[in-house]
Amino acid sequence: ALNLAAYDRFQVLLNSWGVSEYVKAKHFASQCLKSGQSPDAMTRADSRVKRSAWRNAIRQYRRIHGESPLADRWAKAFDRVDDTEHAEQSGHE
């Protein structure tokens, strides 16, 4: 089970010490999900860091709020790792 108190404490640390690009992207995706914004009008995040933040935001949203049609649509649109993700990693061609 998700320990919400530990999760909340970690978010405070992440917001204080995390990579700014990641923190901002995760916050953006989380706010979009919480406000019910459709992923249809969204453009894929333009960096690996931002895409990772969006994936984590989607997964955490689902753990905290449960499954929903909106979360499913976000996951289908943005919670995937494709070949371009691997190509961006060091040591991959």
N, C-alpha and C positions, 0 to 999 in steps of 0.2 A: 504494500500500500504506500502511496505517496505521503511523505511526511511534509505537510504544508508549512509547518513552522520552520523546518530546515530549508525548504525551498525558498521561503521568503527571506531568510537570513542570507542564503547564497545570492539571491537577486540583489540585495544591498551591496554585497561584496563585488558582484559582477558590474553593477552600475558605477561603483567607485574605482575599480581597478581593471575592468575589462577593456579590450580593444574598442576604441570609440566607434569605429565603423560597424563592428559586430553588435555592440550594445544598441546603437541607434536603429539598425536594421531589425533587430529582434523586437525592440519596442514598437516600431512601426507595424510590423506584421501582427504583433499581439493586439495592438489597438484596432487594427483593421478587423481582426477576428471578433474581438469583444464588441465592436460596433455593428457587426453583421454585414460588413462590406463584402460584396461579391468579389471573388478572385478574377472574374471574367474580364474586368477592365484593367487588371494589373499587368504590368510588364515584368518579365522575369528579372530578378535582381542581377545587377551587372558585374558582380564579382563573386568569387568562391566564398569569401568571408560572409557576404550578405546572404548568399543562398544557404549557407550553413545556418546562419541566424534564423532565417525564415523557417527552415526545416525544424529546428529546435523549438521555435515558437509554436508551430503547428502541433508538434508532438506533445509539448507541455500543455497546450490548450486542451487537447483531447484527454490527457490524463486528469486535468483539473476539472474540466466541464463535461467530460464524456463525449461520446460519439454524437455527431449531428450531421445533417445534410450539408451544412455550410463547411464544417471542418473536413468532411469527406471531399468536398469540391476543392478546398484549399490544398489538401494532401494530394489529390490527383494532379493538380496543376503544378505544385511546387515541392512536394516532398518526395523527390526522386533524385537519384544520382545517376547521371548518364555518362557516356564516354568522355564528354568534354570536361567533366569534373576530374576524372582520372588523368586526363592529358595535362591539366593545369598543375598537377602535383609534381614535385621535384623528382626527377629520375624517370619520368614517363615521357614518351615521345608522342 
